[in-house]
Amino acid sequence: MNKFVALAAVATVALFSTPAAFAAESSESVRAATEAAAPALKVSAGKMLYSNGQRLAAIYRVTAEGNPQIILNGKLVTIQASTLSDVNGKITTSVTKQEAGRQ
């Protein structure tokens, strides 16, 4: 009976310690694959920024962090780079014009 208790304890420890190792390895490999598959978007001043398929505004300048800044309704608005994507060769943000105007 003592053999089974010791074997069960070893199996339990092995079972609960393994997922953490796989989770760390998986997240690192997913991050590397994502960075390789999604190259950084080339954002520069003068390029048009689109939202929902419509022109939003020309990019006025780009911050050191890579966030484009636009002038919208007379205000300088910063759009987060994490909201940007390339849609048919156009720099597109997931932020709507109304959301950008509230910033």
DSSP file (Angstrom, degrees, kcal/mol; ACC not computed):
  #  RESIDUE AA STRUCTURE BP1 BP2  ACC     N-H-->O    O-->H-N    N-H-->O    O-->H-N    TCO  KAPPA ALPHA  PHI   PSI    X-CA   Y-CA   Z-CA
    1    1 A M     >        0   0    0      0, 0.0     4,-1.6     0, 0.0     3,-0.2   0.000 360.0 360.0 360.0 -38.6    0.0    0.0    0.0
    2    2 A N  H  >  +     0   0    0      1,-0.2     4,-2.1     2,-0.2     5,-0.2   0.812 360.0  59.7 -65.2 -29.6    2.9    2.4    0.8
    3    3 A K  H  > S+     0   0    0      1,-0.2     4,-2.3     2,-0.2    -1,-0.2   0.906 105.5  48.0 -63.0 -41.2    4.3    1.8   -2.7
    4    4 A F  H  > S+     0   0    0     -3,-0.2     4,-2.5     2,-0.2    -2,-0.2   0.861 109.4  52.2 -69.8 -35.3    1.1    3.1   -4.2
    5    5 A V  H  X S+     0   0    0     -4,-1.6     4,-2.1     2,-0.2    -1,-0.2   0.926 112.1  45.6 -66.2 -44.3    1.0    6.2   -2.0
    6    6 A A  H  X S+     0   0    0     -4,-2.1     4,-2.1     2,-0.2    -2,-0.2   0.908 114.0  49.1 -64.9 -42.1    4.6    7.1   -2.9
    7    7 A L  H  X S+     0   0    0     -4,-2.3     4,-2.3     1,-0.2    -2,-0.2   0.897 111.0  50.0 -64.6 -41.0    3.9    6.5   -6.6
    8    8 A A  H  X S+     0   0    0     -4,-2.5     4,-2.2     2,-0.2    -1,-0.2   0.877 109.6  51.5 -65.0 -38.3    0.7    8.7   -6.5
    9    9 A A  H  X S+     0   0    0     -4,-2.1     4,-2.2     2,-0.2    -2,-0.2   0.912 111.3  46.8 -65.8 -42.7    2.6   11.5   -4.8
   10   10 A V  H  X S+     0   0    0     -4,-2.1     4,-2.4     1,-0.2    -2,-0.2   0.911 112.8  49.6 -65.0 -42.8    5.3   11.5   -7.5
   11   11 A A  H  X S+     0   0    0     -4,-2.3     4,-2.3     1,-0.2    -2,-0.2   0.884 110.5  50.6 -64.7 -38.8    2.7   11.4  -10.2
   12   12 A T  H  X S+     0   0    0     -4,-2.2     4,-2.2     2,-0.2    -2,-0.2   0.921 111.2  47.5 -65.2 -45.1    0.8   14.3   -8.7
   13   13 A V  H  X S+     0   0    0     -4,-2.2     4,-1.6     1,-0.2    -2,-0.2   0.920 114.6  46.9 -62.5 -44.4    3.9   16.4   -8.4
   14   14 A A  H  X S+     0   0    0     -4,-2.4     4,-1.3     1,-0.2    -2,-0.2   0.884 112.0  51.2 -65.4 -38.5    4.9   15.6  -12.0
   15   15 A L  H  < S+     0   0    0     -4,-2.3    -2,-0.2     1,-0.2    -1,-0.2   0.905 114.6  40.7 -66.9 -42.5    1.4   16.3  -13.3
   16   16 A F  H  < S+     0   0    0     -4,-2.2     4,-0.4     1,-0.2    -1,-0.2   0.683 114.9  50.3 -84.0 -18.1    1.1   19.7  -11.6
   17   17 A S  H  X S+     0   0    0     -4,-1.6     4,-1.0    -5,-0.2    -1,-0.2   0.718  99.8  65.9 -90.6 -21.1    4.6   21.0  -12.3
   18   18 A T  H  X S+     0   0    0     -4,-1.3     4,-2.1     1,-0.2     3,-0.4   0.905  91.5  57.9 -70.4 -44.1    4.6   20.2  -16.1
   19   19 A P  H  > S+     0   0    0      0, 0.0     4,-2.8     0, 0.0    -1,-0.2   0.849 102.6  55.8 -59.6 -33.3    1.9   22.6  -17.3
   20   20 A A  H  > S+     0   0    0     -4,-0.4     4,-2.1     2,-0.2     5,-0.2   0.912 108.5  47.3 -64.5 -41.1    3.8   25.6  -16.0
   21   21 A A  H  X S+     0   0    0     -4,-1.0     4,-2.0    -3,-0.4    -1,-0.2   0.917 114.8  46.0 -65.8 -42.5    6.9   24.6  -18.0
   22   22 A F  H  X S+     0   0    0     -4,-2.1     4,-2.9     2,-0.2    -2,-0.2   0.875 110.2  54.4 -67.8 -36.5    4.8   24.1  -21.1
   23   23 A A  H  X S+     0   0    0     -4,-2.8     4,-2.5    -5,-0.2     5,-0.2   0.920 109.7  46.4 -64.5 -43.5    2.9   27.4  -20.6
   24   24 A A  H  X S+     0   0    0     -4,-2.1     4,-1.8     2,-0.2    -1,-0.2   0.925 115.7  45.9 -64.4 -43.5    6.1   29.4  -20.4
   25   25 A E  H  X S+     0   0    0     -4,-2.0     4,-2.2    -5,-0.2    -2,-0.2   0.906 113.4  49.9 -65.7 -41.2    7.5   27.6  -23.5
   26   26 A S  H  X S+     0   0    0     -4,-2.9     4,-2.6     1,-0.2     5,-0.2   0.914 109.5  49.5 -65.4 -44.0    4.3   28.0  -25.4
   27   27 A S  H  X S+     0   0    0     -4,-2.5     4,-2.3     1,-0.2    -1,-0.2   0.880 111.7  49.7 -66.4 -35.9    3.9   31.7  -24.7
   28   28 A E  H  X S+     0   0    0     -4,-1.8     4,-2.2    -5,-0.2    -1,-0.2   0.919 113.3  45.4 -66.9 -42.7    7.5   32.4  -25.8
   29   29 A S  H  X S+     0   0    0     -4,-2.2     4,-2.2     2,-0.2    -2,-0.2   0.868 113.3  50.2 -70.4 -35.0    7.1   30.5  -29.0
   30   30 A V  H  X S+     0   0    0     -4,-2.6     4,-2.5     2,-0.2    -2,-0.2   0.918 110.8  49.7 -66.7 -43.1    3.8   32.1  -29.8
   31   31 A R  H  X S+     0   0    0     -4,-2.3     4,-2.4     2,-0.2    -2,-0.2   0.924 112.5  47.3 -61.3 -44.9    5.3   35.6  -29.1
   32   32 A A  H  X S+     0   0    0     -4,-2.2     4,-1.9     1,-0.2    -1,-0.2   0.905 113.2  48.1 -64.4 -41.5    8.2   34.8  -31.5
   33   33 A A  H  X S+     0   0    0     -4,-2.2     4,-2.3     2,-0.2    -1,-0.2   0.888 111.8  50.0 -66.4 -38.7    5.9   33.5  -34.2
   34   34 A T  H  X S+     0   0    0     -4,-2.5     4,-2.3     2,-0.2    -2,-0.2   0.922 111.0  48.2 -65.7 -44.6    3.6   36.5  -33.9
   35   35 A E  H  < S+     0   0    0     -4,-2.4    -1,-0.2     1,-0.2    -2,-0.2   0.866 114.2  47.2 -64.9 -35.4    6.5   38.9  -34.2
   36   36 A A  H  < S+     0   0    0     -4,-1.9    -1,-0.2    -5,-0.2    -2,-0.2   0.878 115.5  44.6 -72.4 -37.4    7.9   37.1  -37.2
   37   37 A A  H  < S+     0   0    0     -4,-2.3    -2,-0.2     1,-0.2    -1,-0.2   0.800 113.8  50.1 -78.6 -29.2    4.5   36.9  -38.9
   38   38 A A  S  < S-     0   0    0     -4,-2.3    -1,-0.2    -5,-0.2     3,-0.1  -0.780  78.2-161.8-114.5  87.1    3.5   40.5  -38.3
   39   39 A P        -     0   0    0      0, 0.0    -3,-0.1     0, 0.0    -2,-0.0  -0.279  36.5 -85.1 -65.6 155.2    6.2   42.8  -39.3
   40   40 A A        -     0   0    0     -5,-0.1     2,-0.3     1,-0.1    -5,-0.0  -0.300  45.5-114.6 -62.2 142.1    6.1   46.3  -37.9
   41   41 A L        -     0   0    0     40,-0.1     2,-1.1    -3,-0.1    -1,-0.1  -0.586  22.1-125.0 -77.7 136.2    4.0   48.8  -39.9
   42   42 A K        +     0   0    0     -2,-0.3     2,-0.5     2,-0.0    -1,-0.1  -0.738  36.5 178.6 -85.9 103.2    5.9   51.6  -41.6
   43   43 A V        +     0   0    0     -2,-1.1     2,-0.3    23,-0.0    19,-0.1  -0.916   6.6 161.9-108.5 126.6    4.2   54.7  -40.3
   44   44 A S    >   -     0   0    0     -2,-0.5     3,-1.6    17,-0.1    15,-0.2  -0.975  44.0 -84.2-143.8 158.2    5.5   58.0  -41.4
   45   45 A A  T 3  S+     0   0    0     -2,-0.3    15,-0.2     1,-0.2     3,-0.1  -0.281 110.0  30.9 -60.4 141.9    4.3   61.6  -41.5
   46   46 A G  T 3  S+     0   0    0     13,-3.3    -1,-0.2     1,-0.4     2,-0.1   0.087  87.4 119.7  97.5 -22.7    2.3   62.5  -44.5
   47   47 A K    <   -     0   0    0     -3,-1.6    12,-3.2    12,-0.1    -1,-0.4  -0.459  69.1-110.2 -74.9 149.9    0.7   59.1  -45.0
   48   48 A M  E     -A   58   0A   0     10,-0.2    43,-0.5    -2,-0.1     2,-0.5  -0.587  24.6-146.7 -81.0 140.7   -3.1   58.9  -44.8
   49   49 A L  E     -Ab  57  91A   0      8,-2.6     7,-3.2    -2,-0.3     8,-1.3  -0.929  16.1-158.4-108.3 131.1   -4.6   57.1  -41.8
   50   50 A Y  E     -Ab  55  92A   0     41,-2.8    43,-2.9    -2,-0.5     2,-0.3  -0.769  12.8-172.9-111.7 153.5   -7.9   55.2  -42.4
   51   51 A S  E >  S-Ab  54  93A   0      3,-2.7     3,-2.0    -2,-0.3    43,-0.1  -0.964  76.7  -8.5-144.5 127.2  -10.7   54.1  -40.1
   52   52 A N  T 3  S-     0   0    0     41,-0.6     3,-0.1    -2,-0.3    42,-0.1   0.845 128.3 -57.5  54.4  37.1  -13.6   51.8  -41.2
   53   53 A G  T 3  S+     0   0    0      1,-0.2     2,-0.3    34,-0.0    -1,-0.3   0.421 118.6 105.8  78.4  -2.4  -12.5   52.1  -44.8
   54   54 A Q  E <  S-A   51   0A   0     -3,-2.0    -3,-2.7     1,-0.0    -1,-0.2  -0.820  81.1 -99.9-110.4 149.0  -12.8   55.9  -44.7
   55   55 A R  E     +A   50   0A   0     -2,-0.3    -5,-0.2    -5,-0.2     3,-0.1  -0.477  36.3 179.7 -65.0 131.8  -10.0   58.5  -44.6
   56   56 A L  E     -     0   0A   0     -7,-3.2     2,-0.3     1,-0.3    -6,-0.2   0.864  54.5 -55.4 -97.1 -57.6   -9.5   59.8  -41.1
   57   57 A A  E     -A   49   0A   0     -8,-1.3    -8,-2.6    15,-0.1    -1,-0.3  -0.949  53.9 -85.6-175.1 162.0   -6.6   62.2  -41.5
   58   58 A A  E     -A   48   0A   0     -2,-0.3    13,-0.6   -10,-0.2     2,-0.5  -0.582  52.2-104.7 -76.4 144.9   -3.1   62.6  -42.7
   59   59 A I  E     -D   70   0B   0    -12,-3.2   -13,-3.3   -15,-0.2    11,-0.2  -0.607  32.3-168.9 -73.1 121.2   -0.4   61.6  -40.2
   60   60 A Y  E     -     0   0B   0      9,-2.8     2,-0.3    -2,-0.5    10,-0.2   0.922  63.8 -28.2 -77.7 -48.2    1.1   64.8  -38.9
   61   61 A R  E     -D   69   0B   0      8,-1.3     8,-3.1   -16,-0.1     2,-0.4  -0.963  56.9-119.6-159.8 170.8    4.0   63.2  -37.0
   62   62 A V  E     -D   68   0B   0     -2,-0.3   -17,-0.1     6,-0.2    16,-0.0  -0.980  26.8-131.2-123.3 130.5    5.1   60.0  -35.3
   63   63 A T    >   -     0   0    0      4,-2.6     3,-1.7    -2,-0.4     6,-0.0  -0.190  32.3-100.7 -72.4 169.6    6.1   59.8  -31.7
   64   64 A A  T 3  S+     0   0    0      1,-0.3    -1,-0.1     2,-0.1    -2,-0.0   0.776 124.9  57.0 -61.5 -26.8    9.3   58.1  -30.5
   65   65 A E  T 3  S-     0   0    0      2,-0.1    -1,-0.3     1,-0.0    16,-0.1   0.530 122.9-105.8 -81.8  -6.3    7.1   55.1  -29.4
   66   66 A G  S <  S+     0   0    0     -3,-1.7    -2,-0.1     1,-0.3   -23,-0.0   0.573  72.2 143.3  93.3  10.1    5.7   54.8  -33.0
   67   67 A N        -     0   0    0     13,-0.1    -4,-2.6    14,-0.0    -1,-0.3  -0.735  47.4-131.1 -85.4 123.7    2.3   56.3  -32.3
   68   68 A P  E     -D   62   0B   0      0, 0.0    11,-2.9     0, 0.0     2,-0.4  -0.475  16.1-150.9 -73.3 145.8    1.0   58.4  -35.2
   69   69 A Q  E     -DE  61  78B   0     -8,-3.1    -9,-2.8     9,-0.2    -8,-1.3  -0.959  15.7-177.7-116.6 136.0   -0.4   61.8  -34.4
   70   70 A I  E     -DE  59  77B   0      7,-2.7     7,-3.4    -2,-0.4     2,-0.7  -0.869  29.1-121.6-126.5 160.2   -3.1   63.4  -36.5
   71   71 A I  E     + E   0  76B   0    -13,-0.6     2,-0.5    -2,-0.3     5,-0.2  -0.934  36.7 174.5-103.7 118.0   -4.8   66.8  -36.4
   72   72 A L  E >   - E   0  75B   0      3,-2.8     3,-1.6    -2,-0.7   -15,-0.1  -0.985  67.9 -14.7-129.4 120.1   -8.6   66.2  -36.1
   73   73 A N  T 3  S-     0   0    0     -2,-0.5    -1,-0.1     1,-0.3     3,-0.1   0.863 129.3 -53.3  54.4  39.0  -11.0   69.0  -35.6
   74   74 A G  T 3  S+     0   0    0      1,-0.2     2,-0.4    -3,-0.0    -1,-0.3   0.527 117.7 108.6  78.8   5.7   -8.2   71.4  -34.8
   75   75 A K  E <  S-E   72   0B   0     -3,-1.6    -3,-2.8     2,-0.0     2,-0.6  -0.917  71.9-121.6-118.4 143.4   -6.7   69.1  -32.0
   76   76 A L  E     -E   71   0B   0     -2,-0.4     2,-0.4    -5,-0.2    -5,-0.2  -0.731  36.4-171.0 -80.7 120.4   -3.6   67.0  -32.0
   77   77 A V  E     -E   70   0B   0     -7,-3.4    -7,-2.7    -2,-0.6     2,-0.5  -0.952  14.8-146.2-120.5 131.5   -4.7   63.4  -31.4
   78   78 A T  E     -E   69   0B   0     -2,-0.4     2,-0.5    -9,-0.2    -9,-0.2  -0.853  10.6-157.5 -97.8 128.0   -2.4   60.5  -30.7
   79   79 A I        -     0   0    0    -11,-2.9     2,-0.1    -2,-0.5     5,-0.1  -0.901  25.3-114.9-103.6 129.4   -3.5   57.1  -32.0
   80   80 A Q    >   -     0   0    0     -2,-0.5     3,-1.8   -13,-0.2     4,-0.2  -0.422  13.9-137.1 -66.1 133.4   -2.0   54.1  -30.3
   81   81 A A  G >  S+     0   0    0      1,-0.3     3,-1.6     2,-0.2    -1,-0.1   0.773 100.9  69.4 -61.9 -26.4    0.3   52.0  -32.6
   82   82 A S  G 3  S+     0   0    0      1,-0.3    -1,-0.3    11,-0.0    -2,-0.1   0.670  94.1  57.1 -67.6 -15.1   -1.3   48.8  -31.2
   83   83 A T  G <  S+     0   0    0     -3,-1.8    11,-1.4     2,-0.0    -1,-0.3   0.450  89.5 101.5 -92.2  -1.0   -4.6   49.8  -33.0
   84   84 A L  E <   +C   93   0A   0     -3,-1.6     2,-0.3     9,-0.2     9,-0.2  -0.554  40.4 160.9 -90.5 148.2   -2.9   49.9  -36.4
   85   85 A S  E     -C   92   0A   0      7,-2.3     7,-3.1    -2,-0.2     2,-0.7  -0.964  40.9-108.1-152.1 166.5   -3.0   47.4  -39.2
   86   86 A D  E     -C   91   0A   0     -2,-0.3     2,-0.6     5,-0.2     5,-0.2  -0.899  33.8-179.4-101.8 115.4   -2.3   47.2  -42.9
   87   87 A V  E >  S-C   90   0A   0      3,-2.6     3,-1.5    -2,-0.7    -2,-0.0  -0.940  74.8 -27.4-118.3 108.6   -5.6   46.8  -44.9
   88   88 A N  T 3  S-     0   0    0     -2,-0.6    -1,-0.1     1,-0.3     3,-0.1   0.877 126.1 -49.5  53.9  41.4   -5.0   46.6  -48.6
   89   89 A G  T 3  S+     0   0    0      1,-0.2     2,-0.4     0, 0.0    -1,-0.3   0.523 115.9 116.1  79.7   5.9   -1.9   48.6  -48.4
   90   90 A K  E <  S- C   0  87A   0     -3,-1.5    -3,-2.6   -43,-0.0     2,-0.7  -0.887  71.6-119.5-110.8 138.3   -3.5   51.3  -46.3
   91   91 A I  E     -bC  49  86A   0    -43,-0.5   -41,-2.8    -2,-0.4     2,-0.4  -0.657  43.7-176.9 -75.1 116.0   -2.6   52.2  -42.7
   92   92 A T  E     -bC  50  85A   0     -7,-3.1    -7,-2.3    -2,-0.7     2,-0.3  -0.928  16.4-156.2-123.2 140.2   -5.8   51.5  -40.8
   93   93 A T  E     -bC  51  84A   0    -43,-2.9   -41,-0.6    -2,-0.4    -9,-0.2  -0.842  19.6-140.5-111.2 151.4   -6.8   52.0  -37.2
   94   94 A S  S    S+     0   0    0    -11,-1.4     2,-0.4    -2,-0.3   -10,-0.1   0.523  77.9 101.5 -83.7  -6.1   -9.5   50.3  -35.2
   95   95 A V  S    S-     0   0    0    -12,-0.2    -2,-0.2   -15,-0.1     2,-0.1  -0.649  71.7-134.5 -79.0 131.3  -10.3   53.6  -33.5
   96   96 A T     >  -     0   0    0     -2,-0.4     4,-2.5     1,-0.1     5,-0.2  -0.347  22.2-108.3 -80.0 166.7  -13.3   55.3  -35.0
   97   97 A K  H  > S+     0   0    0      1,-0.2     4,-2.2     2,-0.2     5,-0.1   0.896 121.1  51.2 -62.5 -40.1  -13.4   59.0  -35.8
   98   98 A Q  H  > S+     0   0    0      2,-0.2     4,-1.0     1,-0.2    -1,-0.2   0.915 110.6  47.9 -64.1 -42.2  -15.7   59.7  -32.9
   99   99 A E  H >4 S+     0   0    0      1,-0.2     3,-0.5     2,-0.2     4,-0.5   0.912 112.4  49.2 -64.4 -41.9  -13.4   57.8  -30.5
  100  100 A A  H >< S+     0   0    0     -4,-2.5     3,-1.0     1,-0.2    -1,-0.2   0.879 107.4  55.7 -64.8 -37.1  -10.4   59.7  -31.8
  101  101 A G  H 3< S+     0   0    0     -4,-2.2    -1,-0.2     1,-0.2    -2,-0.2   0.735 101.7  57.8 -67.8 -22.7  -12.2   63.0  -31.4
  102  102 A R  T <<        0   0    0     -4,-1.0    -1,-0.2    -3,-0.5    -2,-0.2   0.595 360.0 360.0 -83.1 -11.2  -12.9   62.3  -27.7
  103  103 A Q    <         0   0    0     -3,-1.0    -1,-0.2    -4,-0.5    -2,-0.1   0.489 360.0 360.0 -74.7 360.0   -9.2   62.0  -26.9
